[in-house]
Amino acid sequence: MQNTEHGLPMHAPMHQYPVMDGELSLGGVPLSRLAARVGQTPFYAYDRALLHSRVGELRSQIPPNIKLHYAMKANPMPAVVAAMAGLVDGIDVASAGELKVALDAGANPMEISFAGPGKRDAELRQAVASRVLINVESFRELGVLQDISAELGAAARVAIRVNPDFELKGSGMKMGGGPKQFGVDAEQIPRMLQEVGRAGLSFEGFHLFAGSQNLRAEAICEAQQKSFELALRLAQHAPAPVRFLNLGGGFGIPYFPGEQRLDLGPVAENLARLNERAQGELPAASLVIELGRYLVGEAGVYVARVLDRKISRGQVFLVTDGGLHHHLSASGNFGQVIRKNYPVTVGNKVDTTDREVASVVGPLCTPLDLLADRMNLPIAQVGDLVVVFQSGAYGASASPQNFLGHPPCVEVLV
Ligand SMILES: *Cc1c(COP(=O)(O)O)cnc(C)c1O
């Protein structure tokens, strides 16, 4: 595969959307007709068939008894959560607001888990009443859960979120290892397990989440391996058998030039080995992996219309009606250290050979509102539709929609 352009790395190919009459299509609908159907730009469109195929592809490789969870913070659109609830084994929520969406979507409460470093007492009460699994992240939470369990006459179902003594190497975002606000340090877990036993809560397992957006199979395997070993050691102190061992996820998708898709093969083989060991060493336990971005990220696009075409000192600027207020991640302001371009194209002109170097900017009065910095794009005019790929995760809900008072975006599942 050609992976350079004039010696520079290129974006991984985006072949998930077929081209019909020169236009990208989603769910069988050409982009300009989809824009008419939505009734406005900017919008996000998610492709239902791609959600199905991604989950199917993953399931076909990992052992069938591994539980696949969807971490809905990646994309909490209710229609997406409902679609995912029908495809995966469980939903991971990170607030009572997300819990409501998951329950409304029909997810089985016994297969919902609730994590987050700052759970309010009221949220913990809702979670206990819902019978979902609560990933406990502090000693304070344990005390609150004991009181709530007594009040509601139902023992809270708890797993302990472990802050491991290692990191997920090469992750876009590290969420475990070293001092962290997430989970309970591994060293403190034996003491916490004693308290769980004394408090009469229903102990069900452990949750480890080392990091996010990782494209290196060997790093993911190593983290899962170490998570498993750590859980085995901690399980010796547990007041009840481990029923769920959530090994996290962190599977990434390619965003930037030079990045390659994650090779699932080694990850699936590693999970199969751990799964076999679990049957001997933690016989009551199901292994769980929880994925957000990997399941939904490649299944969505963000679409904005060109409002103006300007040339400033020789450089072409396509000014669109969309920008960082809807898509903070693509602007480079959501966890990127050095800004890089997401894959972008002109979705109603993908076939044209008339191309130029242009920057795509949004309508906000800040230079941060940049969707593409000097990219080689099909030549676009006012009215054309700019498409940002890899936008199914951490898009609308992760963006400051109120900033500067422009209209909100619309989301559709096609
Ligand atoms: C954010 C998060 C996820 C999802 O991460 P992705 O990179 O989207 O897969 C999973 N588990 C926990 C605990 C998280 O905080």
The ligand as a Gaussian input file, in Angstrom:
#p B3LYP/6-31G(d) Opt

LIG

0 1
 C      -13.378000       6.586000      28.134000
 C      -13.443000       5.250000      28.691000
 C      -13.602000       4.146000      27.854000
 C      -13.679000       4.255000      26.360000
 O      -12.457000       4.613000      25.802000
 P      -12.295000       4.523000      24.206000
 O      -10.944000       5.051000      23.951000
 O      -13.368000       5.355000      23.611000
 O      -12.431000       3.096000      23.830000
 C      -13.701000       2.905000      28.421000
 N      -13.639000       2.749000      29.762000
 C      -13.474000       3.788000      30.602000
 C      -13.410000       3.559000      32.049000
 C      -13.369000       5.067000      30.106000
 O      -13.212000       6.102000      30.925000

